[in-house]
Amino acid sequence: MINGDPREFLAVVDSGKDIEYLFDGERYWYLGYTKNDRQYIEIYRPQYIDLEGVFFMRCIELGTSLSEVFIKEPLFNGEMFWDAEKDITWIC
């Protein structure tokens, strides 16, 4: 991971705090939150917000690790997090 440690990045994913990162020249914004006894993960591409910038959205059961969902999805041009993390820039 560029500009940070991948394990620290995933700890922030689990915390639900907003995260901005770059991958393949695109800026992404991660948001994790709880609503109505469910957890949600949303990833936006802010540069396309006027065109429904939601890149990824998932509703998961309360108590499920947000980072486990995040690393198991092919969110990085078809690659999983651990395959792509060397090319991800964490914007702190």
N, C-alpha and C positions, 0 to 999 in steps of 0.2 A: 504494500500500500504506500502510495506517495503521500507525504505530509502527515503520517500518523501510523499507529500500530493497528493491524486488523482486529486483534482481540479487543482492544479498547473501543474500536469502532462498533463492534458487535455488542459490547456492553452498553453503549449509548442506544443502539437499536432496541435492546431489551428494556431500557429505561423509558422508551417512548418519546424521548426528546427529539426535536427536529434535527435533521442532519442534511447538510448540503454536500454533494459530491459531484465530481466530473468523471465521465467515462466516455471514451471514444469521441471526445470533442463536444459532448452534450452535458449540460448541467441538469442535475436531478435533485429533488427535494423529497426526503423521506419523512413520514409522519406516522407514529404509532399512537393509538389512543384506545380508551375503554368507553363504551357507551351502551346503556341498556343491557348490562351483564354480558357483553360481547367485546372482544378485542378486534381492532381494525389496523391494517397496514395499508397505507396509501403512499404511492410514489408518483410525484408530479415532474413534468418537464416544464419549468416555469416559462421558458421561452415560447411555449405553445399554449399558454394558459387561456388565451382567447379562443382557441380551437379545441376546447375540452382537453386540457393538458394532463389528464389522468393517464399515467403510463401503466400503473398496476394498482389493483385494489383487491384486498382479501379480508374477509370476515372469518375470525377463528374463535374457537372456544376459549372462554376465560381460563387463565392458568397455563395456556400453551405458550411456550417460549417464542417471542417474536423473532429472535435471531435464528431459531431453528427453521422457521418458515422462510425467512429471508434468504438463508444460505441454500435452501433446497429448491428454490425457484430459478429457472434459467433467465435471469433478469439482465444479463450482460451479453447481448448479442448471441443468445442461446447458450451461454456458459453459466455455470454456477459460480457463486461468490469466490470460493477458494481457487478456482481456475483463473479467475479474472482479477483477483485482488491486487496483483502487482501493477495493474494498469488503472486502478481506481485512485483518484486524487480526493482526499478528504479535505473539504473546505472548512477549516476550523474558525 
